[in-house]
Amino acid sequence: MKKKTIIGVVTAILILGAGFGFYKWYQLSQVEALDLVQQKLCDLTVEAIKEIKIEGETSQTFIKKDNNWENEKHPTVSYNQGLINNIAYQISHLDSYKMAKNVKDITTYGIDENSKKVRVLDEAGTSATYWLGHRVLEENATFVWYEEKDELALVLDIDLASVMVPTSEMIEPHVIVPSVEEITKVELKQKGETQVLLTKQDSWIMEAPFSKAHRVQAEQVEQIETYLQVLETLRKEKLVEDENLNLENYGLQVPESQIILNDQYIFDFGNKIGSNIYFKMNGSDEVFEIQGSVESALQAITPFEWIDKQLYSFDRKQVSYIEVQYLEDVYRLQLKEAEQVPTLNGQLIEPSVKEEILKQVEALQIAKNLKNAKFEETNPRAAELIIRIGYLGGEEGSTEFVPYDPSFDLIREDGVIEFAAEKKPLLALVDYLKAQVKEASNS
């Protein structure tokens, strides 16, 4: 009896082994194929999806909180909510275009440890996981491995459009800037040094880079607004994913350039990368790429072209006197005395003469912005002409004009030289004053 039992068991094992071997042989003998089958690939609804995990070039986890998707890895970065909502929608509505059968090795379809993987979960932790494989270009489709069900499908690319977006490009691209009307202060810096400082009061004033403030020419105000509108085109192209982020590697430890609006909006620009440039804002250490053309346009401002070139701009009612000294000769136009009548070197003059002198003084212009100003300051030369203006409050200002070449004089104020003026109108003013003094003394 025992012998028969043993024989029966052995026989059963042999039969089972043969059957399994036949099954494997049958499986292997079948041809791998793709059948045109539309099959739903996800059992979770879009409303049920509360978490999206993406693994690929970087790993990101998006969690839905109060109808807003937040990234655990970058909590301070704003993400494109519409795009992430669309990822949840596309996964929940994922359908096959074709189904693969008799798959022997999924790696031949591009499914391996390097594949991009998207997993969605509901609140209970139920998951659906999809691995993205090779694209089939001629069919505009991509192989997708449905991990939980061991199914391989070919899915149309249009149904994976949002899923395929790199995580670094899922950011909200818009950069918040104030409207042009709200901007009252603009500072442009290069390597921490102020290059341009503009403030808006009744009109735009250029506070830097010159030693004193200058009004912006009226015709250039529109140009300022055009430059500021360029800021509205700032768009974050992608987020820099760097586990050991070192701002110095991106030219942002000390920014290559910087734009500050209203002391509140701070935009730092670093090294270039192709046509893009590294960028961060408002003190955050998150680094983005933006198009470099925006920064280049803003840094192309030439301050001298923008300023009002009028050398003297004063309230005539507040001027007490104007004195012009040329070599040893001095001409003093007294405007405010007890008698309220103008005099030139103590001689009464006609109101028309006074008006002409004021007109000529107010017409004096800055002609050039000097490149070798420091040399002139450290190697001072005597002025040939000095204009002094006194005001009713007792304040006095003076400007020295230093010979430079046959056509121009340097302008020196408080020992500082930045500009040059044409010599011709200066000498014309001296000639006019000399003639009027002579005429007044002869009358």
C-alpha positions in Angstrom: 0.0 0.0 0.0 2.7 2.4 0.9 4.5 1.5 -2.4 1.4 2.4 -4.4 1.0 5.7 -2.5 4.5 6.8 -3.3 4.1 5.9 -6.9 0.9 7.9 -7.1 2.5 11.0 -5.5 5.5 10.8 -7.8 3.2 10.4 -10.8 1.1 13.5 -9.7 4.3 15.6 -9.3 5.4 14.5 -12.8 2.1 15.4 -14.3 2.0 18.8 -12.5 5.6 19.5 -13.6 4.8 18.6 -17.1 1.7 20.8 -17.1 3.5 23.8 -15.7 6.3 23.3 -18.2 3.7 23.0 -21.0 2.1 26.3 -19.7 5.4 28.1 -19.7 6.2 26.7 -23.1 2.8 27.8 -24.3 3.4 31.3 -22.9 6.8 31.7 -24.4 5.6 30.4 -27.7 3.0 33.1 -28.0 3.9 36.1 -30.1 4.1 39.5 -28.3 1.5 41.7 -29.7 -0.3 45.0 -29.4 -4.1 44.9 -29.7 -6.2 48.0 -30.4 -8.0 48.0 -27.1 -9.4 51.0 -25.2 -9.2 50.1 -21.6 -9.5 52.3 -18.5 -6.2 52.3 -16.6 -7.1 54.0 -13.3 -9.8 53.3 -10.7 -9.3 56.6 -8.8 -11.5 59.6 -9.6 -9.9 63.0 -10.0 -11.7 64.2 -6.9 -10.2 61.3 -4.9 -6.6 62.0 -5.8 -5.0 63.9 -2.9 -1.3 63.2 -3.5 0.9 62.9 -6.6 4.4 61.5 -6.4 6.7 62.0 -9.4 10.0 60.3 -9.8 12.3 60.9 -12.7 15.0 63.6 -13.2 14.0 64.8 -9.7 11.6 63.4 -7.1 8.7 65.6 -6.1 5.6 65.1 -4.0 2.5 67.3 -4.4 -0.1 67.2 -1.7 -3.5 68.8 -2.1 -4.4 71.2 0.7 -7.5 73.3 0.6 -7.8 72.8 -3.2 -4.2 73.9 -3.6 -1.3 71.7 -4.6 1.9 72.1 -2.4 5.3 70.7 -3.0 6.8 69.1 0.1 10.4 69.7 -1.2 9.9 73.3 -2.2 7.1 74.7 0.1 8.0 78.4 -0.7 7.7 77.9 -4.5 4.4 78.6 -6.3 3.4 75.9 -8.7 1.2 76.0 -11.7 -2.0 74.8 -10.1 -3.8 74.3 -13.5 -1.0 72.1 -14.7 -1.0 69.9 -11.6 -4.8 69.7 -11.6 -4.5 68.5 -15.2 -2.0 65.8 -14.2 -4.5 64.4 -11.7 -7.2 64.6 -14.3 -5.2 62.9 -17.0 -4.2 60.1 -14.7 -7.7 59.5 -13.4 -9.0 59.4 -17.0 -6.1 57.4 -18.4 -7.1 55.0 -21.2 -5.1 52.7 -23.3 -4.9 53.2 -27.1 -3.5 49.7 -27.4 -2.8 46.9 -24.9 0.3 44.8 -25.0 -0.1 41.0 -24.5 2.3 38.2 -23.9 5.0 40.7 -22.7 8.2 38.8 -21.9 10.5 41.6 -20.8 9.1 45.1 -20.0 12.6 46.6 -20.3 12.4 46.2 -24.1 9.6 48.8 -23.9 11.8 51.3 -21.9 10.4 50.3 -18.5 13.3 50.1 -16.0 14.7 51.9 -12.9 15.4 55.0 -15.0 11.8 55.4 -16.1 9.8 58.4 -15.0 7.2 57.1 -12.5 4.0 58.8 -11.5 2.0 57.6 -8.5 -1.3 59.0 -7.3 -2.9 58.2 -4.0 -6.2 58.9 -2.3 -6.7 59.7 1.4 -6.9 56.1 2.3 -3.5 55.4 0.7 -4.9 53.5 -2.3 -2.4 54.0 -5.1 -2.1 53.8 -8.8 1.4 53.8 -10.2 2.5 54.3 -13.8 5.9 53.9 -15.4 6.6 55.8 -18.6 8.6 53.9 -21.3 9.6 54.4 -24.9 7.7 56.7 -27.2 6.3 55.3 -30.5 6.9 58.3 -32.7 4.9 57.1 -35.7 1.8 56.6 -33.5 2.3 59.6 -31.2 2.0 57.4 -28.2 4.1 56.2 -25.2 4.3 52.8 -23.4 2.9 52.9 -19.8 3.4 50.2 -17.3 0.5 50.0 -14.7 2.4 48.7 -11.7 -0.5 47.6 -9.5 -2.1 45.4 -12.3 1.0 44.4 -14.2 -0.4 45.8 -17.4 1.5 47.4 -20.3 -0.4 49.8 -22.4 0.3 52.1 -25.3 -1.2 55.5 -24.4 -1.6 58.5 -26.8 0.8 61.3 -26.0 -2.1 63.8 -26.0 -3.5 62.0 -22.9 -0.1 62.3 -21.2 0.8 65.9 -22.1 0.7 67.3 -18.6 2.2 64.2 -17.1 5.3 64.5 -19.3 6.1 68.1 -18.3 9.4 68.0 -16.3 8.9 68.8 -12.6 11.3 71.7 -12.9 8.9 73.4 -15.3 5.8 72.9 -13.2 6.4 76.2 -11.4 4.1 79.2 -11.7 6.0 81.2 -14.3 4.6 84.6 -13.4 6.9 87.0 -11.5 4.9 89.4 -9.3 5.9 93.0 -10.0 4.1 96.2 -9.2 2.3 98.1 -11.9 4.2 100.9 -13.6 1.9 103.4 -11.9 2.9 102.1 -8.5 6.6 102.2 -9.0 8.2 105.2 -7.3 11.8 103.9 -6.9 14.1 101.9 -9.2 17.6 100.9 -8.4 19.9 99.0 -10.8 23.1 97.5 -9.5 26.1 95.7 -11.0 28.0 93.5 -8.5 26.5 95.3 -5.6 27.3 98.8 -6.9 24.5 101.2 -7.7 24.5 102.0 -11.4 21.2 103.9 -11.6 18.8 105.2 -8.9 15.5 106.7 -10.0 12.9 108.2 -7.8 9.5 109.5 -8.7 8.2 112.6 -7.0 6.3 115.1 -9.2 8.5 113.8 -11.9 11.3 111.2 -12.3 14.6 112.2 -10.7 17.9 110.4 -11.3 19.6 110.3 -7.9 22.6 108.1 -9.1 25.1 107.5 -10.6 25.9 111.2 -10.6 27.1 113.2 -7.6 23.9 115.2 -7.4 20.3 114.5 -8.6 19.1 115.4 -12.0 15.7 115.6 -13.5 14.9 113.1 -16.2 14.1 114.7 -19.5 10.4 114.9 -20.2 10.9 113.0 -23.5 12.6 110.2 -21.7 9.8 109.6 -19.1 8.0 107.4 -21.6 11.2 105.5 -22.1 11.4 104.8 -18.4 7.9 103.4 -18.4 8.8 101.2 -21.4 11.7 99.8 -19.5 9.6 99.1 -16.5 7.0 97.4 -18.6 9.7 94.9 -19.7 9.7 93.6 -16.1 6.1 92.5 -16.6 7.5 90.0 -19.2 9.7 88.3 -16.6 8.9 84.5 -16.6 10.5 81.7 -14.7 11.4 79.1 -17.2 12.3 76.4 -14.8 13.4 75.7 -11.2 17.0 74.7 -10.5 17.0 71.3 -8.8 20.2 71.2 -6.8 20.4 69.2 -3.5 23.5 71.1 -2.4 22.6 74.5 -3.7 25.5 77.0 -3.6 24.5 80.4 -4.8 28.1 81.2 -5.7 28.0 78.5 -8.4 25.1 80.4 -10.1 26.6 83.9 -9.8 24.0 84.8 -7.1 26.0 85.0 -3.9 26.9 88.5 -4.9 24.5 88.9 -7.9 26.0 89.9 -11.2 23.2 92.4 -11.4 20.2 93.4 -9.4 16.9 95.3 -9.9 15.1 96.7 -6.8 11.7 98.3 -7.1 10.2 100.4 -4.2 12.8 98.8 -1.8 10.5 95.8 -1.7 10.8 93.8 -4.9 14.3 92.5 -5.3 15.4 90.6 -8.4 18.8 89.1 -8.5 20.5 88.0 -11.8 23.4 85.6 -11.9 25.4 83.6 -14.5 24.1 83.0 -18.0 23.2 79.5 -19.2 22.7 79.5 -22.9 20.0 82.1 -23.7 18.8 82.0 -20.1 20.1 83.5 -16.9 20.0 82.3 -13.3 17.6 84.3 -11.2 16.2 84.6 -7.7 14.0 87.1 -6.0 13.0 88.8 -2.7 15.7 87.2 -0.6 14.7 83.6 -1.3 17.4 81.0 -2.0 15.3 79.2 -4.7 17.0 79.6 -8.0 15.2 79.8 -11.4 16.1 80.2 -15.0 14.6 83.1 -16.9 15.2 84.5 -20.4 18.3 86.6 -20.3 17.0 89.2 -22.8 14.9 90.9 -20.1 17.9 91.6 -17.8 20.0 92.7 -20.8 17.4 95.2 -21.8 17.1 96.7 -18.4 20.9 97.0 -17.9 21.3 98.7 -21.2 20.1 102.0 -19.7 22.5 104.8 -20.3 22.0 107.4 -17.5 23.5 110.4 -19.3 21.0 110.1 -22.2 18.1 110.3 -19.7 19.0 113.3 -17.6 17.9 116.9 -18.3 21.0 118.6 -19.6 20.0 122.1 -18.3 22.9 123.2 -16.1 20.8 125.6 -14.0 17.2 125.2 -13.0 16.2 127.7 -10.3 13.1 129.6 -9.1 13.8 133.1 -10.3 11.8 134.5 -7.4 14.2 133.0 -4.9 17.4 134.2 -6.6 19.2 137.1 -4.9 22.1 137.6 -7.3 24.1 135.9 -10.1 27.8 136.6 -10.2 30.0 135.7 -13.2 33.8 135.8 -12.8 36.0 135.5 -15.8 39.7 135.6 -15.1 40.1 138.8 -13.1 36.8 140.4 -14.2 33.6 140.0 -12.1 30.0 140.7 -13.2 27.3 140.8 -10.5 23.6 140.9 -11.4 21.8 141.9 -8.3 18.1 140.9 -8.5 16.7 141.5 -5.0 17.5 144.7 -3.1 15.4 147.1 -1.1 14.4 149.0 -4.2 13.5 145.8 -6.0 15.3 147.0 -9.2 18.0 145.0 -11.0 21.6 146.3 -11.1 24.7 145.1 -12.9 27.9 145.9 -11.0 25.9 148.5 -9.1 24.6 150.2 -12.3 20.8 150.2 -13.0 19.8 148.1 -16.0 16.7 147.7 -18.0 14.4 144.8 -17.2 15.0 143.4 -20.7 18.8 143.2 -20.0 18.0 141.3 -16.8 15.8 138.9 -18.7 18.5 138.3 -21.3 21.1 137.6 -18.7 18.8 135.1 -16.9 17.9 133.6 -20.2 21.5 133.0 -21.2 22.3 131.5 -17.8 19.3 129.2 -17.9 20.3 128.1 -21.4 23.7 126.7 -20.3 23.8 123.0 -21.0 25.8 119.9 -19.9 27.3 118.6 -23.2 29.4 115.6 -22.3 29.7 112.9 -19.6 33.5 112.5 -18.9 35.2 109.1 -18.9 38.4 110.4 -17.4 36.8 112.4 -14.6 38.9 110.9 -11.8 42.1 112.0 -13.5 40.8 115.6 -13.7 39.8 115.5 -10.1 43.2 114.3 -8.9 45.1 116.7 -11.2 43.2 119.9 -10.5 43.6 123.0 -12.7 42.5 126.5 -12.1 39.1 127.6 -13.4 38.9 130.4 -16.0 35.2 131.1 -15.3 33.1 130.8 -12.1 29.3 131.3 -11.8 28.0 132.0 -8.3 24.2 132.1 -7.5 23.0 133.5 -4.2 19.5 132.8 -2.9 17.2 134.8 -0.5 17.8 132.5 2.4 21.5 133.1 2.2 22.4 129.9 0.4 25.1 130.1 -2.3 26.1 127.7 -5.0 29.1 128.0 -7.3 30.2 126.2 -10.5 33.7 126.3 -11.9 34.5 126.0 -15.6 38.0 124.6 -16.2 39.7 124.9 -19.7 39.8 121.5 -21.3 40.2 122.0 -25.1 39.3 124.7 -27.6 35.6 123.6 -27.6 34.8 122.5 -24.1 35.3 123.4 -20.4 35.1 120.9 -17.6 32.3 121.5 -15.0 33.6 121.4 -11.4 31.2 121.6 -8.5 32.4 121.0 -4.9 35.6 119.6 -6.3 33.7 117.0 -8.3 34.1 116.7 -12.1 31.6 114.6 -14.1 30.6 116.7 -17.1 31.8 119.2 -19.7 30.1 122.3 -21.1 30.5 124.0 -24.5 32.8 126.9 -24.2 31.1 129.1 -26.8 27.9 130.0 -24.9 30.0 130.6 -21.7 32.1 133.2 -23.5 29.0 134.6 -25.2 27.6 135.3 -21.7 30.8 137.0 -20.6 30.8 139.1 -23.7 27.2 140.2 -23.2 27.9 141.1 -19.5 31.0 143.1 -20.5 29.1 145.0 -23.1 26.2 145.8 -20.7 28.5 147.0 -18.0 30.3 149.3 -20.5 26.9 150.6 -21.8 25.6 151.2 -18.3 28.7 153.1 -17.2 28.5 155.3 -20.3 24.9 156.3 -19.8 
